[in-house]
Amino acid sequence: MSLYSSLPHNISQSLTKFGGSLFIGNKTRDSGGGHTSIPANEMVSSLPLQMALYFNVFFFPFWWVSEVTMLQLKYSMLPGYYQWLLLAAVIILTLIECVRLFLGYLGNLQEKVSALK
């Protein structure tokens, strides 16, 4: 059974084979392609993921300011229930994005794979 998976063994193997055929550079422990163990000094963090997280952290404040500005401009023209819906959506999306970026950094830079799942 896979080291980090809580899925049944046959589903985990099927997903691993599918991922191995879809993504060429799959270097997970359960891929079965000769990579039985990762040496203790090998980095398992992902540079493309780190770059995406970096740019996302940089552009997130711009997205947030533009979203709040648009919400402020159209807020008075909307019905009451839609005002609350949009306000709740912006708050929830902001919280989710902050948590996602934090867990992405935690999982990638500190190599805590379980935080990325």
Phi, psi and omega in degrees: 000152181295151184289322186252000188262140174256007178280157173300155187300316183291324177290319179298318179294319180297316178294323179293317178295319178296316178295324178293327178279332181279316181251116186294318185271036181289116182238038179279163183292331185264012181287336174075009182266043178089352179266076184280331179214148177260126178301154185296333184263002181277133179281133177249010177284159186248122179293316177298322177295319180295321177295318179297319178295319180299311180292327178293320177295323180290319184269347181301315178299324178294319177298317183295316179297316179294322179294316179293322178296315178296321178296319179294322182291324184257000186299317185288341182270354184265153174294160186303315182294326180286329176299313180294322179297313180294320179296316178296321180296317180294318180295314181295316179296322178296314179296316180297318181294320178296316179295319180297316179294320178297313180292328176296315177295316180299316182287324185275310185285322180268002176059038174264092187298327182296334178288337180277343183275000000 
